[in-house]
């Protein structure tokens, strides 16, 4: 059969990206997609419900959702699609009000591995969450030109085109006005924007984002340019796939996990290297009367697709890629392979991926690194090592990964979603 999703999926992805400038917003947007399909929230500290249906929970920037089919035994295996909600950016420091020589600036810290130069001379917004005195959190999304990191004019650095060197402590501080910085000024402004009193705000997780909206690019609109596609394309596709199979009668339990903190190593309470996913899977089993042996049986028969963006061959730097593996946009999802287990794919995983692409009616490609280039990694190896579940690494190819604005094929997101839906329907 042909792809289940079409360009309408890509248009919805563009709306999703705009609504998701931070991991916390991405979780809220994905949860809204699932709620529209009948999923209901579960409070992590409450007893898990046992009746069939869709459930989701979130902790910070991580979302876990599952559909419990009617009559599923405790030992029913899981079909898991994993992704991550965070992207490299610049995050606000604990004492954000800074500046010099008549400029108001914001003190920021580099998060993950962004392409620093891609954040220069861009109109930046601010987003994230505020922790309030009553213990609650308030999302904030300032999606307007608010901050800017100005480059040094070429007249003052004639050699800049021979090699740009940036000091992250001094050269990446955005400006947001003129005058003398005042303690509490930035958070006061953000609090007002969020509709709360400044003295209610006791903590914050705030970050910058490019306010330029996603756009189709090229003569035929065949490319998609946007920020945070690594890895919100995968989050959106997995949520769409899970929503599409809600109510289906299967002999397994479909699960979605979108972890935070992948870009910094996943070692946190909400990261893939933590116990959250395995704890939830075991609770889903034990809440239905499952034993230790039932849990072992379920996990042994389970499968996971780790879905993350990969590299398309770059026309200006083709020598950086393996000469026999040149993934291109709109050529179909990619199987990510690394012999040193930076990706978890093995022969069985390859067979599964090919069968899913054939079932979904979409083409497929393979990515493997040039031996002279170090290979990145994903949540796949961590999910496999924490849970013991067989995992396969896949994704779609893109250019400018970790830039403030990335580029992929406009057809790839809906082709990916079709493959993920086939995985949940297999």
C-alpha positions in Angstrom: 0.0 0.0 0.0 1.1 3.6 -0.5 2.0 6.1 2.3 -0.7 6.5 4.8 0.2 10.1 5.5 0.5 12.9 2.9 1.7 16.5 2.6 -1.1 17.5 5.0 1.1 15.7 7.7 4.0 18.0 6.8 1.8 21.1 7.0 0.7 19.9 10.5 4.3 19.3 11.4 5.1 23.0 10.5 2.4 24.1 12.9 3.8 21.7 15.5 7.3 23.1 15.2 6.0 26.6 15.7 4.1 25.6 18.8 7.1 23.7 20.2 10.0 26.1 20.9 11.1 24.1 24.0 10.8 20.5 25.2 8.0 21.4 27.5 6.0 22.9 24.7 6.7 19.9 22.5 5.3 17.6 25.2 2.2 19.7 25.5 1.7 19.8 21.7 2.1 16.0 21.3 -0.2 15.4 24.3 -2.8 17.5 22.6 -2.5 15.3 19.4 -3.1 12.2 21.6 -5.9 13.7 23.6 -7.7 14.4 20.3 -7.4 10.6 19.6 -8.9 9.7 23.0 -5.8 9.4 25.2 -6.2 10.6 28.8 -3.5 11.8 31.2 -2.2 9.7 34.1 -0.6 11.2 37.2 2.6 9.4 37.8 2.1 9.3 41.6 -1.4 7.7 41.2 -2.3 4.0 40.7 -2.3 3.2 37.0 -5.7 2.4 35.5 -6.3 -1.1 34.2 -9.1 -0.6 31.7 -8.3 -0.6 28.0 -7.6 2.7 26.2 -5.0 5.4 25.7 -2.9 6.9 28.5 -0.1 9.4 28.7 2.1 10.9 31.3 4.8 13.5 31.3 7.6 14.5 33.5 9.2 17.8 32.5 10.2 17.6 28.9 9.6 13.8 28.5 6.3 12.2 27.3 5.4 8.5 27.6 2.1 7.3 26.1 0.6 3.9 25.4 -2.6 2.2 24.1 -3.8 -0.8 26.1 -5.8 -3.1 23.8 -8.9 -4.8 25.2 -8.0 -8.2 26.7 -4.2 -7.7 26.4 -2.6 -10.2 28.9 0.1 -8.9 31.3 2.8 -10.6 29.3 1.8 -8.8 26.0 4.9 -7.4 24.4 5.5 -3.7 23.7 6.0 -1.9 20.4 8.0 1.2 21.3 8.8 4.2 19.2 11.5 6.4 20.9 12.6 10.0 20.1 13.7 13.1 21.9 12.2 16.5 22.5 15.3 18.7 23.1 17.4 20.5 20.6 20.8 22.4 20.9 20.3 26.0 21.7 21.3 28.8 24.2 19.7 28.7 27.7 19.3 31.4 30.2 21.6 31.4 33.2 20.5 31.7 36.9 21.6 35.4 36.9 20.5 36.5 33.5 20.7 40.3 33.6 24.1 41.3 32.2 25.5 43.8 29.8 28.3 46.3 29.1 29.1 49.6 27.5 25.5 50.8 27.5 23.8 47.5 26.2 21.4 45.3 28.1 22.2 41.7 27.4 21.1 38.2 28.6 23.6 35.7 30.1 23.2 32.4 28.3 24.8 29.0 28.5 25.4 26.7 25.5 23.1 23.6 25.6 24.3 20.6 23.6 26.3 21.0 20.4 24.7 23.8 18.4 26.4 25.4 15.3 27.2 28.6 17.1 27.5 30.7 14.0 24.0 29.8 12.9 22.6 31.7 15.9 24.3 35.0 14.9 22.2 37.8 13.5 18.9 36.0 13.9 15.8 37.4 15.6 15.4 35.2 18.7 12.5 34.5 21.0 12.5 33.1 24.4 10.5 30.1 25.7 10.4 27.4 28.4 8.8 27.2 31.8 8.7 29.1 35.1 8.6 27.4 38.5 6.2 29.2 40.8 6.0 29.5 44.6 2.9 27.3 44.8 4.8 24.4 43.2 3.3 24.7 39.8 4.9 25.5 36.5 3.8 28.0 33.8 4.8 27.6 30.2 6.0 30.8 28.5 6.5 31.4 24.8 7.7 34.8 23.6 7.5 34.2 19.9 8.6 37.6 18.6 11.9 39.3 17.8 13.2 39.8 21.3 16.9 38.9 21.4 19.8 39.1 18.9 23.4 38.1 18.8 25.1 40.6 16.6 28.2 39.7 14.6 31.2 41.9 14.5 31.3 43.9 11.3 33.9 42.7 8.7 35.5 46.2 8.9 36.6 45.3 12.5 37.8 41.8 11.7 39.1 41.6 8.1 40.0 37.9 8.5 36.6 36.7 9.6 35.9 35.0 6.3 39.1 33.0 6.6 37.8 31.3 9.8 35.3 32.6 12.3 36.3 32.0 16.0 33.8 32.5 18.7 34.2 32.6 22.4 31.0 31.1 23.9 31.4 33.1 27.1 31.7 36.6 25.5 30.5 36.3 21.9 27.2 34.6 22.3 25.4 36.9 24.7 22.3 38.3 23.1 21.3 42.0 23.3 17.8 43.0 24.2 18.0 46.7 24.6 20.0 49.7 25.7 20.8 50.9 29.2 22.2 49.6 32.5 21.3 46.0 33.4 19.1 45.6 36.5 18.8 42.4 38.5 15.4 40.8 38.0 14.5 42.8 34.9 14.5 39.9 32.4 12.5 37.5 34.6 10.1 40.3 35.5 9.5 40.8 31.8 9.0 37.1 31.2 6.7 36.7 34.2 4.5 39.6 32.9 4.3 37.9 29.5 3.3 34.6 31.2 0.6 36.4 33.3 2.2 35.9 36.7 3.7 38.2 39.3 7.5 38.4 39.2 7.7 37.6 43.0 5.9 34.3 42.3 8.7 33.0 40.1 11.3 31.0 42.0 13.0 29.2 39.1 13.1 29.0 35.3 14.2 26.8 32.4 14.3 29.3 29.6 15.9 29.0 26.1 16.3 30.9 22.9 14.6 30.0 19.6 14.6 31.4 16.1 11.3 33.1 15.5 11.4 32.7 11.7 8.5 30.2 10.9 9.0 26.9 9.0 8.8 27.2 5.3 8.7 25.1 2.1 11.8 25.8 0.0 12.9 25.2 -3.6 11.4 25.5 -7.0 8.7 22.9 -6.4 8.5 23.3 -2.6 10.3 20.0 -2.2 12.3 21.0 0.8 11.4 22.0 4.4 13.4 24.5 6.4 12.8 25.0 10.1 14.3 25.0 13.5 14.3 22.0 15.9 13.5 19.4 13.3 16.2 17.4 15.1 14.3 15.8 16.7 10.7 17.1 16.7 10.0 15.7 13.2 10.3 12.3 14.9 8.2 13.3 18.0 5.4 14.5 15.7 5.5 11.5 13.4 5.4 9.1 16.4 2.5 10.9 18.0 0.6 10.9 14.7 1.3 7.2 14.2 0.1 6.3 17.7 -3.0 8.4 17.4 -3.8 6.7 14.1 -3.8 3.2 15.6 -5.8 4.2 18.8 -8.5 1.6 19.3 -6.9 -1.0 17.1 -7.0 -4.6 18.3 -3.4 -5.8 18.6 -1.7 -8.5 20.6 0.9 -6.0 21.7 0.9 -2.6 23.5 1.9 0.4 21.4 4.1 2.8 23.3 5.6 6.2 22.5 8.5 7.7 24.5 9.9 11.1 23.7 12.9 11.7 26.1 14.5 15.0 27.1 18.2 15.6 27.4 19.4 13.5 24.5 21.6 16.3 23.2 23.6 16.3 26.4 24.0 12.6 27.0 20.6 11.5 28.4 21.8 11.1 32.0 18.8 12.6 33.9 15.6 11.6 35.4 13.8 12.2 32.1 16.6 11.0 29.8 16.9 7.7 28.0 19.7 6.7 30.3 17.4 6.9 33.3 14.8 4.5 34.6 11.6 6.3 33.7 10.6 4.3 30.6 11.4 0.9 32.2 9.5 1.9 35.4 6.4 2.8 33.3 6.5 -0.4 31.3 6.7 -2.5 34.4 3.9 -0.6 36.0 1.7 -1.2 32.9 2.4 -4.9 33.4 2.0 -5.1 37.2 -1.1 -2.9 37.3 -2.9 -5.8 35.4 -1.7 -8.4 37.9 1.5 -9.3 36.0 4.3 -11.2 37.7 8.0 -10.8 37.5 8.0 -13.6 34.9 5.2 -11.8 32.9 7.4 -8.7 32.8 10.4 -10.7 31.6 8.4 -12.3 28.9 6.9 -9.0 27.8 10.3 -7.2 27.6 11.9 -10.2 25.8 9.3 -10.1 23.0 9.3 -6.3 22.7 10.8 -4.2 20.0 11.8 -0.5 19.8 12.4 1.9 16.9 14.7 4.7 17.9 13.8 7.5 15.6 16.2 10.5 15.1 17.4 12.7 12.3 20.3 11.6 10.2 22.7 13.2 7.7 21.8 13.7 4.0 24.8 13.8 1.7 26.0 17.4 1.5 26.7 18.6 -2.1 29.5 21.0 -0.9 31.2 18.5 1.3 30.5 15.1 -0.3 34.0 13.9 0.8 32.8 13.9 4.4 30.3 11.1 3.7 30.8 7.4 3.0 31.3 7.2 -0.8 28.8 4.3 -1.1 26.1 5.7 1.1 24.5 9.0 0.0 21.1 9.5 1.5 19.1 12.2 -0.2 16.0 14.2 0.9 12.7 12.6 -0.2 14.4 9.3 -0.9 12.7 7.7 2.0 13.5 7.1 5.7 17.1 5.9 6.5 18.4 2.9 8.4 21.2 4.1 10.6 24.1 1.6 10.9 27.3 1.6 13.0 29.4 -1.5 13.7 30.5 0.0 17.0 26.9 0.2 18.3 26.6 4.0 18.2 23.4 2.9 16.5 21.7 -0.4 17.5 20.8 -1.7 14.1 21.7 -5.3 13.3 20.7 -7.8 10.6 17.3 -8.5 12.3 16.7 -4.8 12.6 17.5 -4.2 9.0 15.0 -6.9 8.0 12.3 -5.4 10.2 12.9 -1.9 8.8 12.8 -3.1 5.2 9.6 -5.0 5.8 7.9 -1.9 7.4 8.9 0.3 4.5 7.5 -2.2 2.0 4.3 -2.5 4.0 4.0 1.3 4.1 4.9 1.6 0.4 7.8 4.0 0.8 11.4 3.8 -0.4 14.3 3.5 2.1 18.0 4.4 2.3 21.0 3.5 4.5 23.3 5.9 6.4 26.7 4.8 7.7 29.5 7.2 8.6 32.7 7.7 6.7 35.4 5.8 8.6 37.4 9.0 9.0 34.5 10.8 10.7 33.3 10.0 14.2 29.7 8.7 14.4 27.1 10.4 16.5 24.6 8.4 18.6 20.9 8.4 19.7 18.7 7.2 22.5 18.8 3.8 20.8 21.8 2.2 22.5 20.8 3.7 25.8 17.2 2.4 25.6 18.5 -1.0 24.6 21.0 -1.2 27.5 18.5 0.1 30.1 15.5 -2.1 29.1 17.1 -5.0 27.3 14.7 -4.5 24.4 15.8 -5.1 20.8 16.2 -1.7 19.2 16.6 -0.4 15.6 17.9 3.1 14.7 16.1 4.9 11.9 15.3 8.5 10.9 15.2 10.8 7.9 18.1 12.6 6.2 18.7 16.3 6.8 21.3 19.1 6.2 22.5 21.6 8.7 21.9 19.4 11.7 22.2 21.3 15.0 21.9 24.6 13.2 19.3 27.1 14.3 17.5 26.3 11.1 17.7 22.8 9.5 16.7 21.4 6.1 15.0 18.1 5.1 12.8 16.8 2.3 9.1 18.0 2.4 7.9 14.4 1.7 10.1 12.7 4.3 8.1 13.5 7.4 4.9 11.9 6.1 6.8 8.9 4.7 8.4 8.4 8.1 5.0 8.6 9.9 3.7 5.9 7.5 6.5 3.6 8.4 5.9 4.2 12.2 2.2 3.5 11.7 3.1 0.2 10.0 5.2 -0.7 13.0 2.3 -0.2 15.3 0.0 -2.1 13.0 2.3 -5.1 12.3 
